């Protein structure tokens, strides 16, 4: 049972900002690459800066940090 007038506190999630830069897969991976799209993602948060490479190839979308990395979603949305 809650105490009368008790405030519930929401846990604040840190806000990260992502900057998406498209790269030329042929120049970065070589002429025989199967990479169709390549992005460098810069993630800035209170914890600092983190760099990601996100690929689209015959295996699908993935980041060097794994398929579930939030940078993958930002690369997929890039037009």
MOPAC internal coordinates of N, CA, C and O (Angstrom, degrees):
PM7 1SCF
backbone

  N    0.0000 0     0.00 0     0.00 0    0    0    0
  C    1.4466 1     0.00 0     0.00 0    1    0    0
  C    1.5208 1   109.18 1     0.00 0    2    1    0
  O    1.2310 1   120.62 1   -45.44 1    3    2    1
  N    1.3249 1   116.42 1   134.56 1    3    2    1
  C    1.4589 1   121.74 1  -178.68 1    5    3    2
  C    1.5189 1   110.06 1   -81.34 1    6    5    3
  O    1.2310 1   121.51 1   -34.80 1    7    6    5
  N    1.3149 1   114.71 1   145.20 1    7    6    5
  C    1.4550 1   119.39 1   173.92 1    9    7    6
  C    1.5204 1   108.95 1   -70.65 1   10    9    7
  O    1.2310 1   120.70 1   -34.43 1   11   10    9
  N    1.3103 1   116.26 1   145.57 1   11   10    9
  C    1.4556 1   120.15 1  -178.13 1   13   11   10
  C    1.5292 1   109.57 1   -63.74 1   14   13   11
  O    1.2310 1   120.49 1   -50.50 1   15   14   13
  N    1.3356 1   116.67 1   129.50 1   15   14   13
  C    1.4592 1   120.94 1   177.52 1   17   15   14
  C    1.5165 1   114.01 1    82.11 1   18   17   15
  O    1.2310 1   119.62 1  -176.07 1   19   18   17
  N    1.3128 1   118.34 1     3.93 1   19   18   17
  C    1.4693 1   119.82 1  -179.56 1   21   19   18
  C    1.5263 1   109.34 1   -72.08 1   22   21   19
  O    1.2310 1   120.98 1   -45.65 1   23   22   21
  N    1.2998 1   115.74 1   134.35 1   23   22   21
  C    1.4731 1   120.93 1   179.92 1   25   23   22
  C    1.5194 1   108.82 1   -91.51 1   26   25   23
  O    1.2310 1   121.66 1   -39.31 1   27   26   25
  N    1.3003 1   114.44 1   140.69 1   27   26   25
  C    1.4663 1   117.89 1   175.42 1   29   27   26
  C    1.5169 1   107.66 1   -94.06 1   30   29   27
  O    1.2310 1   121.18 1   -44.41 1   31   30   29
  N    1.2938 1   115.36 1   135.59 1   31   30   29
  C    1.4562 1   120.90 1  -179.25 1   33   31   30
  C    1.5193 1   109.48 1  -101.45 1   34   33   31
  O    1.2310 1   121.18 1   -49.19 1   35   34   33
  N    1.2898 1   115.35 1   130.81 1   35   34   33
  C    1.4585 1   119.74 1   175.43 1   37   35   34
  C    1.5160 1   108.29 1   -89.42 1   38   37   35
  O    1.2310 1   121.20 1   -42.06 1   39   38   37
  N    1.3207 1   115.31 1   137.94 1   39   38   37
  C    1.4563 1   118.96 1   175.20 1   41   39   38
  C    1.5266 1   107.54 1   -72.99 1   42   41   39
  O    1.2310 1   120.70 1   -52.62 1   43   42   41
  N    1.3105 1   116.26 1   127.38 1   43   42   41
  C    1.4564 1   120.46 1  -179.67 1   45   43   42
  C    1.5265 1   108.99 1   -85.03 1   46   45   43
  O    1.2310 1   121.49 1   -51.34 1   47   46   45
  N    1.3093 1   114.75 1   128.66 1   47   46   45
  C    1.4552 1   119.03 1   176.67 1   49   47   46
  C    1.5175 1   107.89 1   -92.79 1   50   49   47
  O    1.2310 1   120.58 1   -43.02 1   51   50   49
  N    1.3190 1   116.49 1   136.98 1   51   50   49
  C    1.4629 1   118.86 1  -179.43 1   53   51   50
  C    1.5317 1   110.40 1   -64.87 1   54   53   51
  O    1.2310 1   121.01 1   -40.85 1   55   54   53
  N    1.3121 1   115.67 1   139.15 1   55   54   53
  C    1.4554 1   121.43 1  -179.73 1   57   55   54
  C    1.5217 1   108.75 1   -91.28 1   58   57   55
  O    1.2310 1   121.18 1   -52.81 1   59   58   57
  N    1.3178 1   115.35 1   127.19 1   59   58   57
  C    1.4583 1   120.62 1   177.34 1   61   59   58
  C    1.5190 1   108.39 1  -111.66 1   62   61   59
  O    1.2310 1   121.02 1   -35.22 1   63   62   61
  N    1.3259 1   115.66 1   144.78 1   63   62   61
  C    1.4580 1   121.65 1   175.79 1   65   63   62
  C    1.5140 1   108.02 1  -110.40 1   66   65   63
  O    1.2310 1   121.04 1   -44.94 1   67   66   65
  N    1.3264 1   115.62 1   135.06 1   67   66   65
  C    1.4626 1   121.63 1  -178.17 1   69   67   66
  C    1.5209 1   109.56 1  -116.01 1   70   69   67
  O    1.2310 1   120.83 1   -46.79 1   71   70   69
  N    1.3280 1   116.01 1   133.21 1   71   70   69
  C    1.4656 1   121.81 1   175.00 1   73   71   70
  C    1.5244 1   106.92 1  -117.16 1   74   73   71
  O    1.2310 1   120.56 1   -55.98 1   75   74   73
  N    1.3246 1   116.53 1   124.02 1   75   74   73
  C    1.4627 1   122.88 1  -174.63 1   77   75   74
  C    1.5263 1   109.58 1  -104.30 1   78   77   75
  O    1.2310 1   121.09 1   -52.46 1   79   78   77
  N    1.3386 1   115.51 1   127.54 1   79   78   77
  C    1.4553 1   121.32 1   177.17 1   81   79   78
  C    1.5228 1   108.62 1  -124.71 1   82   81   79
  O    1.2310 1   119.86 1   -63.24 1   83   82   81
  N    1.3401 1   117.88 1   116.76 1   83   82   81
  C    1.4699 1   119.17 1   177.49 1   85   83   82
  C    1.5250 1   110.18 1   -73.36 1   86   85   83
  O    1.2310 1   121.04 1   -36.51 1   87   86   85
  N    1.3200 1   115.61 1   143.49 1   87   86   85
  C    1.4648 1   122.24 1   177.91 1   89   87   86
  C    1.5219 1   108.97 1  -121.76 1   90   89   87
  O    1.2310 1   120.26 1   -22.11 1   91   90   89
  N    1.3184 1   117.11 1   157.89 1   91   90   89
  C    1.4579 1   122.42 1   177.07 1   93   91   90
  C    1.5307 1   108.52 1   -85.14 1   94   93   91
  O    1.2310 1   119.65 1   -67.69 1   95   94   93
  N    1.3389 1   118.27 1   112.31 1   95   94   93
  C    1.4707 1   120.34 1  -177.53 1   97   95   94
  C    1.5335 1   112.88 1   -61.68 1   98   97   95
  O    1.2310 1   120.35 1   145.98 1   99   98   97
  N    1.3206 1   116.94 1   -34.02 1   99   98   97
  C    1.4638 1   120.57 1   179.89 1  101   99   98
  C    1.5293 1   111.20 1   -64.05 1  102  101   99
  O    1.2310 1   120.55 1   138.22 1  103  102  101
  N    1.3318 1   116.56 1   -41.78 1  103  102  101
  C    1.4663 1   121.14 1  -179.42 1  105  103  102
  C    1.5249 1   111.98 1   -72.43 1  106  105  103
  O    1.2310 1   120.39 1   141.64 1  107  106  105
  N    1.3203 1   116.86 1   -38.36 1  107  106  105
  C    1.4682 1   120.64 1  -175.18 1  109  107  106
  C    1.5255 1   113.63 1   -84.85 1  110  109  107
  O    1.2310 1   120.20 1   145.86 1  111  110  109
  N    1.3512 1   117.22 1   -34.14 1  111  110  109
  C    1.4682 1   120.52 1  -173.30 1  113  111  110
  C    1.5345 1   113.06 1  -110.68 1  114  113  111
  O    1.2310 1   120.05 1   170.23 1  115  114  113
  N    1.3242 1   117.51 1    -9.77 1  115  114  113
  C    1.4562 1   120.39 1  -179.64 1  117  115  114
  C    1.5158 1   112.12 1   104.53 1  118  117  115
  O    1.2310 1   121.07 1   -18.46 1  119  118  117
  N    1.3219 1   115.56 1   161.54 1  119  118  117
  C    1.4647 1   120.62 1  -174.33 1  121  119  118
  C    1.5237 1   113.25 1   -69.55 1  122  121  119
  O    1.2310 1   119.32 1   155.23 1  123  122  121
  N    1.3075 1   118.90 1   -24.77 1  123  122  121
  C    1.4613 1   121.62 1  -179.07 1  125  123  122
  C    1.5148 1   114.38 1   -92.73 1  126  125  123
  O    1.2310 1   120.07 1  -166.88 1  127  126  125
  N    1.3187 1   117.47 1    13.12 1  127  126  125
  C    1.4654 1   120.92 1  -175.06 1  129  127  126
  C    1.5240 1   112.66 1   -69.82 1  130  129  127
  O    1.2310 1   120.87 1   -28.77 1  131  130  129
  N    1.3190 1   115.94 1   151.23 1  131  130  129
  C    1.4656 1   121.06 1   173.34 1  133  131  130
  C    1.5294 1   110.81 1   -95.90 1  134  133  131
  O    1.2310 1   120.28 1  -179.30 1  135  134  133
  N    1.3381 1   117.07 1     0.70 1  135  134  133
  C    1.4690 1   121.32 1   179.73 1  137  135  134
  C    1.5269 1   108.91 1   -71.68 1  138  137  135
  O    1.2310 1   121.04 1   -56.01 1  139  138  137
  N    1.3272 1   115.61 1   123.99 1  139  138  137
  C    1.4633 1   121.60 1  -179.75 1  141  139  138
  C    1.5235 1   111.98 1   -90.58 1  142  141  139
  O    1.2310 1   120.90 1   141.98 1  143  142  141
  N    1.3457 1   115.89 1   -38.02 1  143  142  141
  C    1.4663 1   121.66 1   179.18 1  145  143  142
  C    1.5184 1   108.56 1  -138.70 1  146  145  143
  O    1.2310 1   120.87 1   -34.98 1  147  146  145
  N    1.3326 1   115.95 1   145.02 1  147  146  145
  C    1.4613 1   122.04 1  -177.36 1  149  147  146
  C    1.5232 1   108.29 1  -142.76 1  150  149  147
  O    1.2310 1   120.58 1   -44.96 1  151  150  149
  N    1.3381 1   116.50 1   135.04 1  151  150  149
  C    1.4590 1   121.93 1  -178.63 1  153  151  150
  C    1.5198 1   110.37 1  -135.46 1  154  153  151
  O    1.2310 1   121.17 1   -36.37 1  155  154  153
  N    1.3285 1   115.38 1   143.63 1  155  154  153
  C    1.4661 1   121.27 1   166.90 1  157  155  154
  C    1.5163 1   105.37 1  -103.48 1  158  157  155
  O    1.2310 1   121.19 1   -53.61 1  159  158  157
  N    1.3195 1   115.32 1   126.39 1  159  158  157
  C    1.4611 1   122.10 1  -179.28 1  161  159  158
  C    1.5276 1   107.41 1  -114.46 1  162  161  159
  O    1.2310 1   120.92 1   -52.66 1  163  162  161
  N    1.3364 1   115.84 1   127.34 1  163  162  161
  C    1.4633 1   121.25 1   174.21 1  165  163  162
  C    1.5221 1   107.52 1  -103.80 1  166  165  163
  O    1.2310 1   120.82 1   -58.65 1  167  166  165
  N    1.3166 1   116.03 1   121.35 1  167  166  165
  C    1.4637 1   122.33 1   179.89 1  169  167  166
  C    1.5191 1   108.47 1  -107.84 1  170  169  167
  O    1.2310 1   120.96 1   -58.07 1  171  170  169
  N    1.3265 1   115.76 1   121.93 1  171  170  169
  C    1.4541 1   120.93 1   179.79 1  173  171  170
  C    1.5231 1   108.81 1  -116.66 1  174  173  171
  O    1.2310 1   120.65 1   -55.43 1  175  174  173
  N    1.3304 1   116.36 1   124.57 1  175  174  173
  C    1.4622 1   121.30 1   178.60 1  177  175  174
  C    1.5182 1   108.67 1  -142.48 1  178  177  175
  O    1.2310 1   121.03 1     1.36 1  179  178  177
  N    1.3132 1   115.63 1  -178.64 1  179  178  177
  C    1.4684 1   120.45 1   178.25 1  181  179  178
  C    1.5354 1   110.84 1   -61.57 1  182  181  179
  O    1.2310 1   120.62 1   154.40 1  183  182  181
  N    1.3227 1   116.42 1   -25.60 1  183  182  181
  C    1.4650 1   121.27 1   179.73 1  185  183  182
  C    1.5358 1   112.26 1   -77.35 1  186  185  183
  O    1.2310 1   120.41 1   165.75 1  187  186  185
  N    1.3425 1   116.82 1   -14.25 1  187  186  185
  C    1.4603 1   120.48 1   179.58 1  189  187  186
  C    1.5202 1   111.87 1   125.61 1  190  189  187
  O    1.2310 1   120.95 1    20.43 1  191  190  189
  N    1.3233 1   115.79 1  -159.57 1  191  190  189
  C    1.4547 1   122.23 1  -179.39 1  193  191  190
  C    1.5219 1   110.68 1  -101.15 1  194  193  191
  O    1.2310 1   121.10 1   -36.57 1  195  194  193
  N    1.3307 1   115.51 1   143.43 1  195  194  193
  C    1.4619 1   121.03 1   176.76 1  197  195  194
  C    1.5230 1   107.25 1  -140.05 1  198  197  195
  O    1.2310 1   120.66 1   -44.18 1  199  198  197
  N    1.3078 1   116.35 1   135.82 1  199  198  197
  C    1.4492 1   121.85 1  -177.95 1  201  199  198
  C    1.5238 1   109.69 1  -106.17 1  202  201  199
  O    1.2310 1   120.78 1   -36.84 1  203  202  201
  N    1.3378 1   116.11 1   143.16 1  203  202  201
  C    1.4626 1   122.05 1  -179.78 1  205  203  202
  C    1.5263 1   109.42 1  -131.56 1  206  205  203
  O    1.2310 1   120.29 1   -31.94 1  207  206  205
  N    1.3154 1   117.05 1   148.06 1  207  206  205
  C    1.4580 1   123.00 1   166.67 1  209  207  206
  C    1.5183 1   106.67 1  -115.21 1  210  209  207
  O    1.2310 1   120.55 1   -56.49 1  211  210  209
  N    1.3378 1   116.56 1   123.51 1  211  210  209
  C    1.4620 1   121.57 1  -178.85 1  213  211  210
  C    1.5214 1   108.33 1  -115.92 1  214  213  211
  O    1.2310 1   121.11 1   -48.10 1  215  214  213
  N    1.3333 1   115.48 1   131.90 1  215  214  213
  C    1.4609 1   123.06 1  -175.23 1  217  215  214
  C    1.5173 1   110.78 1  -118.44 1  218  217  215
  O    1.2310 1   120.98 1   -30.23 1  219  218  217
  N    1.3278 1   115.73 1   149.77 1  219  218  217
  C    1.4571 1   123.06 1   165.68 1  221  219  218
  C    1.5181 1   105.55 1  -126.06 1  222  221  219
  O    1.2310 1   120.97 1   -62.43 1  223  222  221
  N    1.3240 1   115.75 1   117.57 1  223  222  221
  C    1.4663 1   120.85 1   176.95 1  225  223  222
  C    1.5226 1   108.64 1  -145.72 1  226  225  223
  O    1.2310 1   120.12 1    17.87 1  227  226  225
  N    1.2963 1   117.37 1  -162.13 1  227  226  225
  C    1.4708 1   120.65 1  -176.79 1  229  227  226
  C    1.5265 1   113.21 1   -62.19 1  230  229  227
  O    1.2310 1   120.24 1   164.94 1  231  230  229
  N    1.3279 1   117.14 1   -15.06 1  231  230  229
  C    1.4697 1   122.03 1   178.16 1  233  231  230
  C    1.5298 1   112.01 1   -91.65 1  234  233  231
  O    1.2310 1   120.14 1   175.33 1  235  234  233
  N    1.3343 1   117.34 1    -4.67 1  235  234  233
  C    1.4595 1   121.76 1  -178.57 1  237  235  234
  C    1.5190 1   111.31 1    99.48 1  238  237  235
  O    1.2310 1   121.22 1    18.19 1  239  238  237
  N    1.3287 1   115.27 1  -161.81 1  239  238  237
  C    1.4673 1   122.22 1  -179.65 1  241  239  238
  C    1.5207 1   109.83 1   -85.60 1  242  241  239
  O    1.2310 1   120.56 1   -44.04 1  243  242  241
  N    1.3236 1   116.54 1   135.96 1  243  242  241
  C    1.4676 1   120.39 1   174.33 1  245  243  242
  C    1.5167 1   110.97 1  -162.32 1  246  245  243
  O    1.2310 1   121.49 1   -25.17 1  247  246  245
  N    1.3065 1   114.75 1   154.83 1  247  246  245
  C    1.4603 1   123.03 1   176.47 1  249  247  246
  C    1.5181 1   107.64 1  -106.77 1  250  249  247
  O    1.2310 1   120.84 1   -20.64 1  251  250  249
  N    1.3052 1   116.00 1   159.36 1  251  250  249
  C    1.4621 1   119.61 1   174.93 1  253  251  250
  C    1.5316 1   111.35 1   -61.15 1  254  253  251
  O    1.2310 1   120.35 1   161.87 1  255  254  253
  N    1.3286 1   116.94 1   -18.13 1  255  254  253
  C    1.4623 1   121.76 1   178.47 1  257  255  254
  C    1.5244 1   112.70 1   -95.97 1  258  257  255
  O    1.2310 1   119.97 1  -178.04 1  259  258  257
  N    1.3273 1   117.67 1     1.96 1  259  258  257
  C    1.4630 1   121.47 1   177.80 1  261  259  258
  C    1.5167 1   112.63 1   121.93 1  262  261  259
  O    1.2310 1   120.95 1   -15.39 1  263  262  261
  N    1.3082 1   115.79 1   164.61 1  263  262  261
  C    1.4684 1   121.76 1  -177.64 1  265  263  262
  C    1.5219 1   112.81 1   -69.15 1  266  265  263
  O    1.2310 1   120.07 1   152.02 1  267  266  265
  N    1.3187 1   117.48 1   -27.98 1  267  266  265
  C    1.4614 1   121.73 1  -177.01 1  269  267  266
  C    1.5217 1   113.07 1   -88.19 1  270  269  267
  O    1.2310 1   119.73 1  -178.03 1  271  270  269
  N    1.3128 1   118.11 1     1.97 1  271  270  269
  C    1.4637 1   122.16 1   179.78 1  273  271  270
  C    1.5285 1   109.11 1   -61.68 1  274  273  271
  O    1.2310 1   119.13 1   -43.80 1  275  274  273
  N    1.3402 1   119.27 1   136.20 1  275  274  273
  C    1.4696 1   121.23 1  -179.02 1  277  275  274
  C    1.5285 1   113.38 1   -62.16 1  278  277  275
  O    1.2310 1   119.56 1   159.11 1  279  278  277
  N    1.3057 1   118.45 1   -20.89 1  279  278  277
  C    1.4684 1   120.98 1   179.50 1  281  279  278
  C    1.5269 1   111.50 1   -64.25 1  282  281  279
  O    1.2310 1   119.72 1   152.36 1  283  282  281
  N    1.3243 1   118.14 1   -27.64 1  283  282  281
  C    1.4714 1   121.78 1  -179.61 1  285  283  282
  C    1.5245 1   109.69 1   -61.57 1  286  285  283
  O    1.2310 1   119.96 1   135.97 1  287  286  285
  N    1.3234 1   117.68 1   -44.03 1  287  286  285
  C    1.4712 1   120.92 1   179.93 1  289  287  286
  C    1.5266 1   111.71 1   -61.37 1  290  289  287
  O    1.2310 1   120.59 1   141.62 1  291  290  289
  N    1.3273 1   116.48 1   -38.38 1  291  290  289
  C    1.4638 1   120.34 1  -179.65 1  293  291  290
  C    1.5287 1   111.06 1   -69.01 1  294  293  291
  O    1.2310 1   119.87 1   143.41 1  295  294  293
  N    1.3070 1   117.85 1   -36.59 1  295  294  293
  C    1.4623 1   120.69 1   176.89 1  297  295  294
  C    1.5243 1   110.54 1   -68.07 1  298  297  295
  O    1.2310 1   120.21 1   140.04 1  299  298  297
  N    1.3282 1   117.20 1   -39.96 1  299  298  297
  C    1.4653 1   120.69 1  -179.57 1  301  299  298
  C    1.5238 1   111.68 1   -63.73 1  302  301  299
  O    1.2310 1   119.95 1   147.75 1  303  302  301
  N    1.3217 1   117.70 1   -32.25 1  303  302  301
  C    1.4648 1   122.04 1  -178.86 1  305  303  302
  C    1.5260 1   112.56 1   -80.46 1  306  305  303
  O    1.2310 1   119.96 1   164.50 1  307  306  305
  N    1.3191 1   117.68 1   -15.50 1  307  306  305
  C    1.4638 1   121.02 1  -175.52 1  309  307  306
  C    1.5207 1   110.57 1   -67.63 1  310  309  307
  O    1.2310 1   120.33 1   -45.39 1  311  310  309
  N    1.3034 1   116.98 1   134.61 1  311  310  309
  C    1.4817 1   122.14 1   177.32 1  313  311  310
  C    1.4941 1   109.30 1  -120.77 1  314  313  311
  O    1.2310 1   120.10 1   180.00 1  315  314  313

